[in-house]
Amino acid sequence: MGNSLLIYLNKRLSEERQVKKNLLVAGPVITISREVGCNGLKLARLIAARLNTYKSDAEWRVLSKEVFYESARELNMEPEKLKKTFKQSDKYTFEEILKAFNDKEYKSERKIVHTVYDVIHSFAVDGYCIIVGRAGHIIAKDIKNALHIRLVAPMEYRLTNIMQNNQLNREEAIKFINKIENERMAFRKMISNDDVKSELFDICVNRAMFDDNEIVDLIEYAVNKKKIIQPHKPQVDFF
């Protein structure tokens, strides 16, 4: 029994060391968390275009909805059905539970959450991607070569963008912002066991104070300052 436990512990220690080693060379990855109406996806594409002017090992890409499509493929589910899981802040009704027992294609909430988490983390580990939303800053917090950005803006700025982008009036835009913010909060709570109110970012930008090019300049400076796109040099062990 003692030898078996020792073998098990040694194996676990070896696996943990390998995971830590892999995380040191993972990335680079940029995550963008944003308030509704900050046009984070548009900005992410501009950042990717700027970074792709650099000579690097791969081309930067922007990921958002792609996360759900890849997760849905692995789970053999419809992407919209998968998204609905994260939009539900309430527990399943009794009727839905009964349906689950009779549905061979039913996937548990835990399995869906774990799959989405693993897909996002694998994208982050592979690197050269900008993950917009999807709790990327929480999921990729263990990766050294990462830059975590938060976009904020005054309500009036965000309302104007929502009304223009979605052809909504002011009242409709307010309801839209509240709805999406609640859905995002529900998503982060399902993804993370930590208190989502204690989230930390490398840089927080007021979207209303700078134009697109100025913000891209700021992000480019932060990327270079943090040196996330420089190849990681493995640590040399001295004997």
N, C-alpha and C positions, 0 to 999 in steps of 0.2 A: 504494500500500500504506500509506504514511504517513498520507494523508488518511482512508483507511478506518478505520485504527486510532484516529485522533483522534475521528472521528465516533462510533465504538463506545464509546470511553471517556467522551465527553461524554454520550452517551445513558445509560450505566450510572450516571454521577454524578447525572444528573437523576432517574433512577428511585430511586436510593438516598435522595436528598433528599426525594422525594415520600413514600417509605415512612416516613422519620423524622418527617415532618410529620404523616402519618396516625396514627402511634403516639402523638404528643403529644396528640391529641384523642381517642384510642381509650379505651374503657372508659366508665364505671367498672366494675371487676370485682373480685370477692372470690374468692380460692381457699382451700379448706380441705383441708389434708393431715392425716391422722389415723391413729393407731395403731388396729388392729382392736379393736373393743369400746368406742370412744369416742362412739358414737351421733352421728357427724358430720352425717348427713343430717337427723336430727331437729333438731339445733341450727341447721343452715343454713336450715331452714324458719322457725324462730323469728326468725332474723336478718332474713330477707326480709320477714316480717310487720312487724317493727319499722321497717325502712327504708321500707316502703311507706306508713307514716304520714306520711312527708315529702312535700312537694310537689316532684315531680321530673318530668323529661321522659318517663319510662317506668316501668313496674312491674317491680320486681325479681323474678327467677325463679330457681329452683334447678335446676341441671343435674348429672346424674350418668350414669345409664344412657342418657339421651337422646342423649348423645354417640355411643354405639355404634349407636343406631337411625338417626341421621342419616348416619353414616359408611357403614353397611350399605346405606342407600338409595342413596347416591352410587355405591357399588361394585356395586350389584345383588347383594348377598349376604344370607344369613340372619344376623341379629344374633348368634345363638348361635355360628355358625361363625366370625364375625369375632372374638368374644370369645376363642374357643379359641386363636386365633393368638397372642394376647398372654399366654395362660396357659402356653404351651409355652416352657420355657427351653432345651430341647434342640433341635438342628437336625432338619430333616426326615429321615426314613428314606429309604433308596434306593427303596423301594416307593412312597412318597408322591411322590418326585420323578418317577418313571415315570408315575404317575397324572396329575401336573400337565401333562406333555407331551400327554396324551390328553384332557385336560379343557379344553374351550373356555371354560368359566366360571371357570377357575382364575385367582386373583389372586395376584401375587407378594407375599411378605412386605413388601418395601420399599414397594410401592404401597399396601398396607393401612396401614402405619405412617404414610406421608406423608399419606394421606387423613384418618386419625384426627387427626393433628397439625394439619392445616389446618382441620378442622372445629372443633376445640377453640379454636384461635387465632381463628377468625372469630367464634365466640361471644364470646370475650373482647374482641375489637375492637369488636363491636356494643354491648357494655356492658350494664349493669344485670342482671348475672347472677352467681350464686354457684356456682362450679364445685367440686363435692365430689370429691376424689380426681382420678383420670385424669391425674396429673402436671400439673395445671393451673398450679401455681406455677412449674414449669419452662418450660412452653410460653408463659405470659403474663409471663415475667420482663422482657420488653422494653417492657411497657406501663407508662407513668408513673402513670396513674390506677388503681392497683391496690393491694389489701391482701392480703398472703399470711399465712395463719394456719396454725399447727401445733397439733393437739390431742394431748396425751399423757395417760397415766394409769398408776397402778400396776397390775401384773398382776392382783391380786385384784379390783380394780374392774372391769377389762375382762372377766375371767372371769365375774363375776357377771352383767354385762350380756349376754354371749354366751349363758350358760345360760338366762337369762330370755327373751331375744328369740327363741332358736332351740330351746327345750325340749331342751337337751342336758345330759348330766351333765358333771362336772368334766373327766374324761379326754377326752371328746369335744370339749369346749370348747377345751382346750389344742391338740388336733390341728387344730381349725378355725382357731384363731388363727395357728398356724404355716403352714398351707396358704395362707390368704389373704395373709399377709405375704409369703410367697415369690412368690405371683402378682403382687402389687403391685410388688415389687422387679424382677421380670422385665419388667413393663410399663414401669417407669421407665427401665430399661436400654435397652429397645428404642426408646423415645421420645427419649431424650437421649444425646448423645455425650459429655457431661460426666460427671465422677465424681459419682454420685448421693449419695455420702456428704458432699459439700460443699454440700448444699442450704442456702439461707438463707431465713429467714422474718421478717416484720415483727413478729410477736407469737407467742409460744408459751404455751399455757395448759394447766395441769394440770387436767384435767376433774374430778378427784375433789375438788378444793379449793373449787370454786364450783358453785352450782346453776345451772340453765339461765338464769334471769333475770339473775343476776349476770354470767354470761359474755356474754350479749347486751348488757348494759350496757357491759362492757369493750370489746366489738367496736364498739358504737356510738360510744364515746368515741374509739377508734382511727380509725374512719372520719372523724369530724369533725376530729380532730387532724391527720390526714394530708390532709384536704381533697380526698378523691378524688371526691366527688360534686358539687363545684363546677365549673361550666363553665370549661373552659380558655380563657384569653385569648391569642390569637395574638400572638407576639412582633412588635414593631414594628421595622422596619429603618430605621436613620437613614442618610441619604446625606450 
